[in-house]
Amino acid sequence: MVLETRDIESNKKSNIQFNLIEPSLEETKIHLAKWDMSNSSSYVLLNDWMQVVERNNLKPGMMLFHKISSFRNETTVHSSQ
């Protein structure tokens, strides 16, 4: 999955904000970020993630979604293709 956005002015990596539809069908604005490690990268959900976990009684190891293949935020479509 290739997913990276940059701030136009600072050229720094930025998070992507999107609406997450929870298992409870509640919609939450959440941020997706790419964290680069020494040998790999991880995609993480930020800001209100713990509230989503609590509202939906999520437990470690639960599969929430198999793959995010694409999503839309505001005016941009982001895709892993």
mmCIF file of the N, C-alpha and C atoms, coordinates in Angstrom:
data_MODEL
# 
_entry.id   MODEL 
# 
loop_
_atom_site.group_PDB 
_atom_site.id 
_atom_site.type_symbol 
_atom_site.label_atom_id 
_atom_site.label_alt_id 
_atom_site.label_comp_id 
_atom_site.label_asym_id 
_atom_site.label_entity_id 
_atom_site.label_seq_id 
_atom_site.pdbx_PDB_ins_code 
_atom_site.Cartn_x 
_atom_site.Cartn_y 
_atom_site.Cartn_z 
_atom_site.occupancy 
_atom_site.B_iso_or_equiv 
_atom_site.pdbx_formal_charge 
_atom_site.auth_seq_id 
_atom_site.auth_comp_id 
_atom_site.auth_asym_id 
_atom_site.auth_atom_id 
_atom_site.pdbx_PDB_model_num 
ATOM 1   N N  . MET A 1 1  ? 0.850   -1.173 0.000  1.00 0.00 ? 1  MET A N  1 
ATOM 2   C CA . MET A 1 1  ? 0.000   0.000  0.000  1.00 0.00 ? 1  MET A CA 1 
ATOM 3   C C  . MET A 1 1  ? 0.894   1.233  0.000  1.00 0.00 ? 1  MET A C  1 
ATOM 4   N N  . VAL A 1 2  ? 0.761   2.070  -0.953 1.00 0.00 ? 2  VAL A N  1 
ATOM 5   C CA . VAL A 1 2  ? 1.526   3.305  -1.016 1.00 0.00 ? 2  VAL A CA 1 
ATOM 6   C C  . VAL A 1 2  ? 0.587   4.431  -0.637 1.00 0.00 ? 2  VAL A C  1 
ATOM 7   N N  . LEU A 1 3  ? 0.878   5.061  0.475  1.00 0.00 ? 3  LEU A N  1 
ATOM 8   C CA . LEU A 1 3  ? -0.002  6.113  0.961  1.00 0.00 ? 3  LEU A CA 1 
ATOM 9   C C  . LEU A 1 3  ? 0.842   7.162  1.655  1.00 0.00 ? 3  LEU A C  1 
ATOM 10  N N  . GLU A 1 4  ? 0.944   8.301  1.041  1.00 0.00 ? 4  GLU A N  1 
ATOM 11  C CA . GLU A 1 4  ? 1.716   9.378  1.648  1.00 0.00 ? 4  GLU A CA 1 
ATOM 12  C C  . GLU A 1 4  ? 1.189   10.698 1.134  1.00 0.00 ? 4  GLU A C  1 
ATOM 13  N N  . THR A 1 5  ? 0.959   11.622 2.044  1.00 0.00 ? 5  THR A N  1 
ATOM 14  C CA . THR A 1 5  ? 0.617   12.981 1.657  1.00 0.00 ? 5  THR A CA 1 
ATOM 15  C C  . THR A 1 5  ? 1.610   13.910 2.333  1.00 0.00 ? 5  THR A C  1 
ATOM 16  N N  . ARG A 1 6  ? 1.811   15.048 1.724  1.00 0.00 ? 6  ARG A N  1 
ATOM 17  C CA . ARG A 1 6  ? 2.753   16.019 2.277  1.00 0.00 ? 6  ARG A CA 1 
ATOM 18  C C  . ARG A 1 6  ? 2.088   17.385 2.337  1.00 0.00 ? 6  ARG A C  1 
ATOM 19  N N  . ASP A 1 7  ? 2.442   18.130 3.363  1.00 0.00 ? 7  ASP A N  1 
ATOM 20  C CA . ASP A 1 7  ? 1.983   19.496 3.503  1.00 0.00 ? 7  ASP A CA 1 
ATOM 21  C C  . ASP A 1 7  ? 2.640   20.321 2.402  1.00 0.00 ? 7  ASP A C  1 
ATOM 22  N N  . ILE A 1 8  ? 1.862   21.100 1.695  1.00 0.00 ? 8  ILE A N  1 
ATOM 23  C CA . ILE A 1 8  ? 2.376   21.866 0.551  1.00 0.00 ? 8  ILE A CA 1 
ATOM 24  C C  . ILE A 1 8  ? 3.435   22.874 0.983  1.00 0.00 ? 8  ILE A C  1 
ATOM 25  N N  . GLU A 1 9  ? 3.217   23.543 2.104  1.00 0.00 ? 9  GLU A N  1 
ATOM 26  C CA . GLU A 1 9  ? 4.149   24.587 2.534  1.00 0.00 ? 9  GLU A CA 1 
ATOM 27  C C  . GLU A 1 9  ? 5.424   24.037 3.162  1.00 0.00 ? 9  GLU A C  1 
ATOM 28  N N  . SER A 1 10 ? 5.304   23.052 4.042  1.00 0.00 ? 10 SER A N  1 
ATOM 29  C CA . SER A 1 10 ? 6.481   22.562 4.769  1.00 0.00 ? 10 SER A CA 1 
ATOM 30  C C  . SER A 1 10 ? 7.118   21.332 4.131  1.00 0.00 ? 10 SER A C  1 
ATOM 31  N N  . ASN A 1 11 ? 6.410   20.678 3.221  1.00 0.00 ? 11 ASN A N  1 
ATOM 32  C CA . ASN A 1 11 ? 6.845   19.437 2.572  1.00 0.00 ? 11 ASN A CA 1 
ATOM 33  C C  . ASN A 1 11 ? 7.035   18.293 3.578  1.00 0.00 ? 11 ASN A C  1 
ATOM 34  N N  . LYS A 1 12 ? 6.432   18.422 4.773  1.00 0.00 ? 12 LYS A N  1 
ATOM 35  C CA . LYS A 1 12 ? 6.484   17.351 5.766  1.00 0.00 ? 12 LYS A CA 1 
ATOM 36  C C  . LYS A 1 12 ? 5.333   16.384 5.524  1.00 0.00 ? 12 LYS A C  1 
ATOM 37  N N  . LYS A 1 13 ? 5.544   15.119 5.925  1.00 0.00 ? 13 LYS A N  1 
ATOM 38  C CA . LYS A 1 13 ? 4.469   14.138 5.822  1.00 0.00 ? 13 LYS A CA 1 
ATOM 39  C C  . LYS A 1 13 ? 3.292   14.586 6.667  1.00 0.00 ? 13 LYS A C  1 
ATOM 40  N N  . SER A 1 14 ? 2.094   14.328 6.180  1.00 0.00 ? 14 SER A N  1 
ATOM 41  C CA . SER A 1 14 ? 0.907   14.693 6.947  1.00 0.00 ? 14 SER A CA 1 
ATOM 42  C C  . SER A 1 14 ? -0.040  13.501 7.043  1.00 0.00 ? 14 SER A C  1 
ATOM 43  N N  . ASN A 1 15 ? -0.911  13.541 8.035  1.00 0.00 ? 15 ASN A N  1 
ATOM 44  C CA . ASN A 1 15 ? -1.913  12.504 8.209  1.00 0.00 ? 15 ASN A CA 1 
ATOM 45  C C  . ASN A 1 15 ? -3.060  12.727 7.241  1.00 0.00 ? 15 ASN A C  1 
ATOM 46  N N  . ILE A 1 16 ? -3.797  11.674 6.975  1.00 0.00 ? 16 ILE A N  1 
ATOM 47  C CA . ILE A 1 16 ? -4.985  11.777 6.142  1.00 0.00 ? 16 ILE A CA 1 
ATOM 48  C C  . ILE A 1 16 ? -6.190  11.616 7.053  1.00 0.00 ? 16 ILE A C  1 
ATOM 49  N N  . GLN A 1 17 ? -7.097  12.585 7.019  1.00 0.00 ? 17 GLN A N  1 
ATOM 50  C CA . GLN A 1 17 ? -8.310  12.508 7.829  1.00 0.00 ? 17 GLN A CA 1 
ATOM 51  C C  . GLN A 1 17 ? -9.427  11.923 6.977  1.00 0.00 ? 17 GLN A C  1 
ATOM 52  N N  . PHE A 1 18 ? -10.194 10.997 7.555  1.00 0.00 ? 18 PHE A N  1 
ATOM 53  C CA . PHE A 1 18 ? -11.320 10.413 6.835  1.00 0.00 ? 18 PHE A CA 1 
ATOM 54  C C  . PHE A 1 18 ? -12.395 9.991  7.828  1.00 0.00 ? 18 PHE A C  1 
ATOM 55  N N  . ASN A 1 19 ? -13.577 9.674  7.312  1.00 0.00 ? 19 ASN A N  1 
ATOM 56  C CA . ASN A 1 19 ? -14.676 9.196  8.142  1.00 0.00 ? 19 ASN A CA 1 
ATOM 57  C C  . ASN A 1 19 ? -14.603 7.681  8.233  1.00 0.00 ? 19 ASN A C  1 
ATOM 58  N N  . LEU A 1 20 ? -14.485 7.173  9.445  1.00 0.00 ? 20 LEU A N  1 
ATOM 59  C CA . LEU A 1 20 ? -14.456 5.740  9.707  1.00 0.00 ? 20 LEU A CA 1 
ATOM 60  C C  . LEU A 1 20 ? -15.859 5.291  10.078 1.00 0.00 ? 20 LEU A C  1 
ATOM 61  N N  . ILE A 1 21 ? -16.385 4.281  9.396  1.00 0.00 ? 21 ILE A N  1 
ATOM 62  C CA . ILE A 1 21 ? -17.665 3.694  9.769  1.00 0.00 ? 21 ILE A CA 1 
ATOM 63  C C  . ILE A 1 21 ? -17.358 2.536  10.698 1.00 0.00 ? 21 ILE A C  1 
ATOM 64  N N  . GLU A 1 22 ? -17.765 2.688  11.950 1.00 0.00 ? 22 GLU A N  1 
ATOM 65  C CA . GLU A 1 22 ? -17.460 1.714  12.992 1.00 0.00 ? 22 GLU A CA 1 
ATOM 66  C C  . GLU A 1 22 ? -18.361 0.482  12.874 1.00 0.00 ? 22 GLU A C  1 
ATOM 67  N N  . PRO A 1 23 ? -18.001 -0.613 13.548 1.00 0.00 ? 23 PRO A N  1 
ATOM 68  C CA . PRO A 1 23 ? -18.885 -1.787 13.581 1.00 0.00 ? 23 PRO A CA 1 
ATOM 69  C C  . PRO A 1 23 ? -20.288 -1.443 14.095 1.00 0.00 ? 23 PRO A C  1 
ATOM 70  N N  . SER A 1 24 ? -20.384 -0.438 14.970 1.00 0.00 ? 24 SER A N  1 
ATOM 71  C CA . SER A 1 24 ? -21.688 0.005  15.491 1.00 0.00 ? 24 SER A CA 1 
ATOM 72  C C  . SER A 1 24 ? -22.426 0.890  14.486 1.00 0.00 ? 24 SER A C  1 
ATOM 73  N N  . LEU A 1 25 ? -21.797 1.132  13.329 1.00 0.00 ? 25 LEU A N  1 
ATOM 74  C CA . LEU A 1 25 ? -22.293 1.986  12.246 1.00 0.00 ? 25 LEU A CA 1 
ATOM 75  C C  . LEU A 1 25 ? -22.233 3.475  12.586 1.00 0.00 ? 25 LEU A C  1 
ATOM 76  N N  . GLU A 1 26 ? -21.620 3.822  13.703 1.00 0.00 ? 26 GLU A N  1 
ATOM 77  C CA . GLU A 1 26 ? -21.370 5.226  14.013 1.00 0.00 ? 26 GLU A CA 1 
ATOM 78  C C  . GLU A 1 26 ? -20.222 5.702  13.129 1.00 0.00 ? 26 GLU A C  1 
ATOM 79  N N  . GLU A 1 27 ? -20.282 6.964  12.723 1.00 0.00 ? 27 GLU A N  1 
ATOM 80  C CA . GLU A 1 27 ? -19.242 7.530  11.862 1.00 0.00 ? 27 GLU A CA 1 
ATOM 81  C C  . GLU A 1 27 ? -18.346 8.449  12.691 1.00 0.00 ? 27 GLU A C  1 
ATOM 82  N N  . THR A 1 28 ? -17.027 8.263  12.568 1.00 0.00 ? 28 THR A N  1 
ATOM 83  C CA . THR A 1 28 ? -16.063 9.037  13.338 1.00 0.00 ? 28 THR A CA 1 
ATOM 84  C C  . THR A 1 28 ? -14.983 9.578  12.419 1.00 0.00 ? 28 THR A C  1 
ATOM 85  N N  . LYS A 1 29 ? -14.631 10.862 12.593 1.00 0.00 ? 29 LYS A N  1 
ATOM 86  C CA . LYS A 1 29 ? -13.487 11.410 11.854 1.00 0.00 ? 29 LYS A CA 1 
ATOM 87  C C  . LYS A 1 29 ? -12.226 10.893 12.532 1.00 0.00 ? 29 LYS A C  1 
ATOM 88  N N  . ILE A 1 30 ? -11.354 10.321 11.752 1.00 0.00 ? 30 ILE A N  1 
ATOM 89  C CA . ILE A 1 30 ? -10.140 9.719  12.306 1.00 0.00 ? 30 ILE A CA 1 
ATOM 90  C C  . ILE A 1 30 ? -8.978  10.014 11.358 1.00 0.00 ? 30 ILE A C  1 
ATOM 91  N N  . HIS A 1 31 ? -7.765  9.908  11.841 1.00 0.00 ? 31 HIS A N  1 
ATOM 92  C CA . HIS A 1 31 ? -6.576  10.173 11.031 1.00 0.00 ? 31 HIS A CA 1 
ATOM 93  C C  . HIS A 1 31 ? -5.814  8.883  10.776 1.00 0.00 ? 31 HIS A C  1 
ATOM 94  N N  . LEU A 1 32 ? -5.327  8.740  9.570  1.00 0.00 ? 32 LEU A N  1 
ATOM 95  C CA . LEU A 1 32 ? -4.481  7.615  9.182  1.00 0.00 ? 32 LEU A CA 1 
ATOM 96  C C  . LEU A 1 32 ? -3.083  8.165  8.936  1.00 0.00 ? 32 LEU A C  1 
ATOM 97  N N  . ALA A 1 33 ? -2.092  7.519  9.525  1.00 0.00 ? 33 ALA A N  1 
ATOM 98  C CA . ALA A 1 33 ? -0.705  7.968  9.358  1.00 0.00 ? 33 ALA A CA 1 
ATOM 99  C C  . ALA A 1 33 ? 0.180   6.779  9.020  1.00 0.00 ? 33 ALA A C  1 
ATOM 100 N N  . LYS A 1 34 ? 1.258   7.058  8.341  1.00 0.00 ? 34 LYS A N  1 
ATOM 101 C CA . LYS A 1 34 ? 2.256   6.035  8.025  1.00 0.00 ? 34 LYS A CA 1 
ATOM 102 C C  . LYS A 1 34 ? 3.455   6.275  8.931  1.00 0.00 ? 34 LYS A C  1 
ATOM 103 N N  . TRP A 1 35 ? 3.801   5.254  9.710  1.00 0.00 ? 35 TRP A N  1 
ATOM 104 C CA . TRP A 1 35 ? 4.975   5.329  10.576 1.00 0.00 ? 35 TRP A CA 1 
ATOM 105 C C  . TRP A 1 35 ? 6.070   4.472  9.969  1.00 0.00 ? 35 TRP A C  1 
ATOM 106 N N  . ASP A 1 36 ? 7.201   5.080  9.631  1.00 0.00 ? 36 ASP A N  1 
ATOM 107 C CA . ASP A 1 36 ? 8.332   4.356  9.055  1.00 0.00 ? 36 ASP A CA 1 
ATOM 108 C C  . ASP A 1 36 ? 9.264   3.882  10.158 1.00 0.00 ? 36 ASP A C  1 
ATOM 109 N N  . MET A 1 37 ? 9.533   2.574  10.185 1.00 0.00 ? 37 MET A N  1 
ATOM 110 C CA . MET A 1 37 ? 10.487  1.991  11.125 1.00 0.00 ? 37 MET A CA 1 
ATOM 111 C C  . MET A 1 37 ? 11.780  1.704  10.353 1.00 0.00 ? 37 MET A C  1 
ATOM 112 N N  . SER A 1 38 ? 12.750  1.107  10.998 1.00 0.00 ? 38 SER A N  1 
ATOM 113 C CA . SER A 1 38 ? 14.019  0.837  10.326 1.00 0.00 ? 38 SER A CA 1 
ATOM 114 C C  . SER A 1 38 ? 13.870  -0.188 9.201  1.00 0.00 ? 38 SER A C  1 
ATOM 115 N N  . ASN A 1 39 ? 13.043  -1.220 9.383  1.00 0.00 ? 39 ASN A N  1 
ATOM 116 C CA . ASN A 1 39 ? 12.911  -2.270 8.364  1.00 0.00 ? 39 ASN A CA 1 
ATOM 117 C C  . ASN A 1 39 ? 11.528  -2.384 7.750  1.00 0.00 ? 39 ASN A C  1 
ATOM 118 N N  . SER A 1 40 ? 10.574  -1.608 8.221  1.00 0.00 ? 40 SER A N  1 
ATOM 119 C CA . SER A 1 40 ? 9.207   -1.725 7.711  1.00 0.00 ? 40 SER A CA 1 
ATOM 120 C C  . SER A 1 40 ? 8.436   -0.440 7.989  1.00 0.00 ? 40 SER A C  1 
ATOM 121 N N  . SER A 1 41 ? 7.199   -0.423 7.532  1.00 0.00 ? 41 SER A N  1 
ATOM 122 C CA . SER A 1 41 ? 6.297   0.701  7.794  1.00 0.00 ? 41 SER A CA 1 
ATOM 123 C C  . SER A 1 41 ? 4.989   0.151  8.336  1.00 0.00 ? 41 SER A C  1 
ATOM 124 N N  . SER A 1 42 ? 4.344   0.950  9.163  1.00 0.00 ? 42 SER A N  1 
ATOM 125 C CA . SER A 1 42 ? 3.030   0.584  9.692  1.00 0.00 ? 42 SER A CA 1 
ATOM 126 C C  . SER A 1 42 ? 2.062   1.719  9.416  1.00 0.00 ? 42 SER A C  1 
ATOM 127 N N  . TYR A 1 43 ? 0.818   1.360  9.163  1.00 0.00 ? 43 TYR A N  1 
ATOM 128 C CA . TYR A 1 43 ? -0.244  2.341  9.010  1.00 0.00 ? 43 TYR A CA 1 
ATOM 129 C C  . TYR A 1 43 ? -1.057  2.321  10.290 1.00 0.00 ? 43 TYR A C  1 
ATOM 130 N N  . VAL A 1 44 ? -1.257  3.482  10.903 1.00 0.00 ? 44 VAL A N  1 
ATOM 131 C CA . VAL A 1 44 ? -1.915  3.551  12.203 1.00 0.00 ? 44 VAL A CA 1 
ATOM 132 C C  . VAL A 1 44 ? -3.089  4.530  12.167 1.00 0.00 ? 44 VAL A C  1 
ATOM 133 N N  . LEU A 1 45 ? -4.116  4.199  12.942 1.00 0.00 ? 45 LEU A N  1 
ATOM 134 C CA . LEU A 1 45 ? -5.275  5.066  13.096 1.00 0.00 ? 45 LEU A CA 1 
ATOM 135 C C  . LEU A 1 45 ? -5.063  5.900  14.349 1.00 0.00 ? 45 LEU A C  1 
ATOM 136 N N  . LEU A 1 46 ? -5.217  7.217  14.213 1.00 0.00 ? 46 LEU A N  1 
ATOM 137 C CA . LEU A 1 46 ? -4.909  8.138  15.304 1.00 0.00 ? 46 LEU A CA 1 
ATOM 138 C C  . LEU A 1 46 ? -6.149  8.868  15.811 1.00 0.00 ? 46 LEU A C  1 
ATOM 139 N N  . ASN A 1 47 ? -5.961  9.745  16.704 1.00 0.00 ? 47 ASN A N  1 
ATOM 140 C CA . ASN A 1 47 ? -6.858  10.649 17.421 1.00 0.00 ? 47 ASN A CA 1 
ATOM 141 C C  . ASN A 1 47 ? -7.936  9.907  18.210 1.00 0.00 ? 47 ASN A C  1 
ATOM 142 N N  . ASP A 1 48 ? -9.131  9.675  17.734 1.00 0.00 ? 48 ASP A N  1 
ATOM 143 C CA . ASP A 1 48 ? -10.222 9.108  18.532 1.00 0.00 ? 48 ASP A CA 1 
ATOM 144 C C  . ASP A 1 48 ? -10.264 7.586  18.523 1.00 0.00 ? 48 ASP A C  1 
ATOM 145 N N  . TRP A 1 49 ? -9.167  6.934  18.201 1.00 0.00 ? 49 TRP A N  1 
ATOM 146 C CA . TRP A 1 49 ? -9.176  5.476  18.067 1.00 0.00 ? 49 TRP A CA 1 
ATOM 147 C C  . TRP A 1 49 ? -9.593  4.765  19.352 1.00 0.00 ? 49 TRP A C  1 
ATOM 148 N N  . MET A 1 50 ? -9.126  5.211  20.506 1.00 0.00 ? 50 MET A N  1 
ATOM 149 C CA . MET A 1 50 ? -9.469  4.537  21.768 1.00 0.00 ? 50 MET A CA 1 
ATOM 150 C C  . MET A 1 50 ? -10.965 4.643  22.070 1.00 0.00 ? 50 MET A C  1 
ATOM 151 N N  . GLN A 1 51 ? -11.594 5.734  21.685 1.00 0.00 ? 51 GLN A N  1 
ATOM 152 C CA . GLN A 1 51 ? -13.043 5.864  21.864 1.00 0.00 ? 51 GLN A CA 1 
ATOM 153 C C  . GLN A 1 51 ? -13.782 4.879  20.961 1.00 0.00 ? 51 GLN A C  1 
ATOM 154 N N  . VAL A 1 52 ? -13.274 4.666  19.750 1.00 0.00 ? 52 VAL A N  1 
ATOM 155 C CA . VAL A 1 52 ? -13.862 3.676  18.837 1.00 0.00 ? 52 VAL A CA 1 
ATOM 156 C C  . VAL A 1 52 ? -13.756 2.287  19.463 1.00 0.00 ? 52 VAL A C  1 
ATOM 157 N N  . VAL A 1 53 ? -12.594 1.967  20.024 1.00 0.00 ? 53 VAL A N  1 
ATOM 158 C CA . VAL A 1 53 ? -12.370 0.666  20.674 1.00 0.00 ? 53 VAL A CA 1 
ATOM 159 C C  . VAL A 1 53 ? -13.371 0.466  21.807 1.00 0.00 ? 53 VAL A C  1 
ATOM 160 N N  . GLU A 1 54 ? -13.515 1.457  22.659 1.00 0.00 ? 54 GLU A N  1 
ATOM 161 C CA . GLU A 1 54 ? -14.426 1.343  23.807 1.00 0.00 ? 54 GLU A CA 1 
ATOM 162 C C  . GLU A 1 54 ? -15.883 1.238  23.382 1.00 0.00 ? 54 GLU A C  1 
ATOM 163 N N  . ARG A 1 55 ? -16.324 2.075  22.434 1.00 0.00 ? 55 ARG A N  1 
ATOM 164 C CA . ARG A 1 55 ? -17.724 2.062  21.991 1.00 0.00 ? 55 ARG A CA 1 
ATOM 165 C C  . ARG A 1 55 ? -18.129 0.730  21.382 1.00 0.00 ? 55 ARG A C  1 
ATOM 166 N N  . ASN A 1 56 ? -17.172 0.057  20.723 1.00 0.00 ? 56 ASN A N  1 
ATOM 167 C CA . ASN A 1 56 ? -17.484 -1.168 19.992 1.00 0.00 ? 56 ASN A CA 1 
ATOM 168 C C  . ASN A 1 56 ? -17.000 -2.426 20.705 1.00 0.00 ? 56 ASN A C  1 
ATOM 169 N N  . ASN A 1 57 ? -16.509 -2.268 21.943 1.00 0.00 ? 57 ASN A N  1 
ATOM 170 C CA . ASN A 1 57 ? -16.042 -3.400 22.748 1.00 0.00 ? 57 ASN A CA 1 
ATOM 171 C C  . ASN A 1 57 ? -15.009 -4.241 21.988 1.00 0.00 ? 57 ASN A C  1 
ATOM 172 N N  . LEU A 1 58 ? -14.067 -3.555 21.337 1.00 0.00 ? 58 LEU A N  1 
ATOM 173 C CA . LEU A 1 58 ? -13.046 -4.245 20.547 1.00 0.00 ? 58 LEU A CA 1 
ATOM 174 C C  . LEU A 1 58 ? -11.970 -4.811 21.462 1.00 0.00 ? 58 LEU A C  1 
ATOM 175 N N  . LYS A 1 59 ? -11.422 -5.947 21.088 1.00 0.00 ? 59 LYS A N  1 
ATOM 176 C CA . LYS A 1 59 ? -10.393 -6.637 21.873 1.00 0.00 ? 59 LYS A CA 1 
ATOM 177 C C  . LYS A 1 59 ? -9.154  -6.859 21.002 1.00 0.00 ? 59 LYS A C  1 
ATOM 178 N N  . PRO A 1 60 ? -7.966  -6.969 21.610 1.00 0.00 ? 60 PRO A N  1 
ATOM 179 C CA . PRO A 1 60 ? -6.747  -7.252 20.838 1.00 0.00 ? 60 PRO A CA 1 
ATOM 180 C C  . PRO A 1 60 ? -6.913  -8.521 20.003 1.00 0.00 ? 60 PRO A C  1 
ATOM 181 N N  . GLY A 1 61 ? -6.452  -8.455 18.768 1.00 0.00 ? 61 GLY A N  1 
ATOM 182 C CA . GLY A 1 61 ? -6.510  -9.616 17.880 1.00 0.00 ? 61 GLY A CA 1 
ATOM 183 C C  . GLY A 1 61 ? -7.757  -9.685 17.020 1.00 0.00 ? 61 GLY A C  1 
ATOM 184 N N  . MET A 1 62 ? -8.767  -8.845 17.298 1.00 0.00 ? 62 MET A N  1 
ATOM 185 C CA . MET A 1 62 ? -9.979  -8.849 16.471 1.00 0.00 ? 62 MET A CA 1 
ATOM 186 C C  . MET A 1 62 ? -9.647  -8.294 15.091 1.00 0.00 ? 62 MET A C  1 
ATOM 187 N N  . MET A 1 63 ? -10.197 -8.902 14.060 1.00 0.00 ? 63 MET A N  1 
ATOM 188 C CA . MET A 1 63 ? -10.009 -8.434 12.687 1.00 0.00 ? 63 MET A CA 1 
ATOM 189 C C  . MET A 1 63 ? -11.125 -7.436 12.377 1.00 0.00 ? 63 MET A C  1 
ATOM 190 N N  . LEU A 1 64 ? -10.751 -6.176 12.158 1.00 0.00 ? 64 LEU A N  1 
ATOM 191 C CA . LEU A 1 64 ? -11.750 -5.159 11.863 1.00 0.00 ? 64 LEU A CA 1 
ATOM 192 C C  . LEU A 1 64 ? -12.004 -5.033 10.377 1.00 0.00 ? 64 LEU A C  1 
ATOM 193 N N  . PHE A 1 65 ? -10.949 -5.056 9.620  1.00 0.00 ? 65 PHE A N  1 
ATOM 194 C CA . PHE A 1 65 ? -11.074 -5.038 8.170  1.00 0.00 ? 65 PHE A CA 1 
ATOM 195 C C  . PHE A 1 65 ? -9.859  -5.741 7.613  1.00 0.00 ? 65 PHE A C  1 
ATOM 196 N N  . HIS A 1 66 ? -10.069 -6.389 6.515  1.00 0.00 ? 66 HIS A N  1 
ATOM 197 C CA . HIS A 1 66 ? -8.975  -7.152 5.923  1.00 0.00 ? 66 HIS A CA 1 
ATOM 198 C C  . HIS A 1 66 ? -7.983  -6.229 5.226  1.00 0.00 ? 66 HIS A C  1 
ATOM 199 N N  . LYS A 1 67 ? -8.513  -5.275 4.490  1.00 0.00 ? 67 LYS A N  1 
ATOM 200 C CA . LYS A 1 67 ? -7.638  -4.402 3.712  1.00 0.00 ? 67 LYS A CA 1 
ATOM 201 C C  . LYS A 1 67 ? -8.378  -3.116 3.380  1.00 0.00 ? 67 LYS A C  1 
ATOM 202 N N  . ILE A 1 68 ? -7.697  -2.013 3.503  1.00 0.00 ? 68 ILE A N  1 
ATOM 203 C CA . ILE A 1 68 ? -8.237  -0.759 2.993  1.00 0.00 ? 68 ILE A CA 1 
ATOM 204 C C  . ILE A 1 68 ? -7.682  -0.618 1.584  1.00 0.00 ? 68 ILE A C  1 
ATOM 205 N N  . SER A 1 69 ? -8.541  -0.751 0.593  1.00 0.00 ? 69 SER A N  1 
ATOM 206 C CA . SER A 1 69 ? -8.045  -0.653 -0.778 1.00 0.00 ? 69 SER A CA 1 
ATOM 207 C C  . SER A 1 69 ? -8.153  0.772  -1.304 1.00 0.00 ? 69 SER A C  1 
ATOM 208 N N  . SER A 1 70 ? -9.164  1.505  -0.857 1.00 0.00 ? 70 SER A N  1 
ATOM 209 C CA . SER A 1 70 ? -9.262  2.904  -1.253 1.00 0.00 ? 70 SER A CA 1 
ATOM 210 C C  . SER A 1 70 ? -10.267 3.602  -0.350 1.00 0.00 ? 70 SER A C  1 
ATOM 211 N N  . PHE A 1 71 ? -10.134 4.889  -0.251 1.00 0.00 ? 71 PHE A N  1 
ATOM 212 C CA . PHE A 1 71 ? -11.104 5.691  0.479  1.00 0.00 ? 71 PHE A CA 1 
ATOM 213 C C  . PHE A 1 71 ? -11.033 7.108  -0.046 1.00 0.00 ? 71 PHE A C  1 
ATOM 214 N N  . ARG A 1 72 ? -12.039 7.874  0.278  1.00 0.00 ? 72 ARG A N  1 
ATOM 215 C CA . ARG A 1 72 ? -12.125 9.242  -0.210 1.00 0.00 ? 72 ARG A CA 1 
ATOM 216 C C  . ARG A 1 72 ? -12.194 10.184 0.983  1.00 0.00 ? 72 ARG A C  1 
ATOM 217 N N  . ASN A 1 73 ? -11.450 11.252 0.929  1.00 0.00 ? 73 ASN A N  1 
ATOM 218 C CA . ASN A 1 73 ? -11.582 12.302 1.934  1.00 0.00 ? 73 ASN A CA 1 
ATOM 219 C C  . ASN A 1 73 ? -11.667 13.640 1.223  1.00 0.00 ? 73 ASN A C  1 
ATOM 220 N N  . GLU A 1 74 ? -12.693 14.396 1.557  1.00 0.00 ? 74 GLU A N  1 
ATOM 221 C CA . GLU A 1 74 ? -12.920 15.707 0.973  1.00 0.00 ? 74 GLU A CA 1 
ATOM 222 C C  . GLU A 1 74 ? -12.908 15.627 -0.559 1.00 0.00 ? 74 GLU A C  1 
ATOM 223 N N  . THR A 1 75 ? -11.783 15.927 -1.196 1.00 0.00 ? 75 THR A N  1 
ATOM 224 C CA . THR A 1 75 ? -11.742 15.971 -2.658 1.00 0.00 ? 75 THR A CA 1 
ATOM 225 C C  . THR A 1 75 ? -10.773 14.978 -3.274 1.00 0.00 ? 75 THR A C  1 
ATOM 226 N N  . THR A 1 76 ? -10.118 14.166 -2.460 1.00 0.00 ? 76 THR A N  1 
ATOM 227 C CA . THR A 1 76 ? -9.078  13.278 -2.975 1.00 0.00 ? 76 THR A CA 1 
ATOM 228 C C  . THR A 1 76 ? -9.434  11.819 -2.758 1.00 0.00 ? 76 THR A C  1 
ATOM 229 N N  . VAL A 1 77 ? -9.222  10.997 -3.769 1.00 0.00 ? 77 VAL A N  1 
ATOM 230 C CA . VAL A 1 77 ? -9.379  9.556  -3.621 1.00 0.00 ? 77 VAL A CA 1 
ATOM 231 C C  . VAL A 1 77 ? -7.994  8.972  -3.404 1.00 0.00 ? 77 VAL A C  1 
ATOM 232 N N  . HIS A 1 78 ? -7.824  8.211  -2.325 1.00 0.00 ? 78 HIS A N  1 
ATOM 233 C CA . HIS A 1 78 ? -6.554  7.572  -2.003 1.00 0.00 ? 78 HIS A CA 1 
ATOM 234 C C  . HIS A 1 78 ? -6.705  6.094  -2.303 1.00 0.00 ? 78 HIS A C  1 
ATOM 235 N N  . SER A 1 79 ? -5.729  5.507  -2.958 1.00 0.00 ? 79 SER A N  1 
ATOM 236 C CA . SER A 1 79 ? -5.834  4.108  -3.340 1.00 0.00 ? 79 SER A CA 1 
ATOM 237 C C  . SER A 1 79 ? -4.516  3.395  -3.128 1.00 0.00 ? 79 SER A C  1 
ATOM 238 N N  . SER A 1 80 ? -4.619  2.097  -2.865 1.00 0.00 ? 80 SER A N  1 
ATOM 239 C CA . SER A 1 80 ? -3.407  1.292  -2.698 1.00 0.00 ? 80 SER A CA 1 
ATOM 240 C C  . SER A 1 80 ? -2.950  0.714  -4.025 1.00 0.00 ? 80 SER A C  1 
ATOM 241 N N  . GLN A 1 81 ? -3.635  1.002  -5.080 1.00 0.00 ? 81 GLN A N  1 
ATOM 242 C CA . GLN A 1 81 ? -3.292  0.456  -6.396 1.00 0.00 ? 81 GLN A CA 1 
ATOM 243 C C  . GLN A 1 81 ? -2.111  1.182  -6.995 1.00 0.00 ? 81 GLN A C  1 
# 
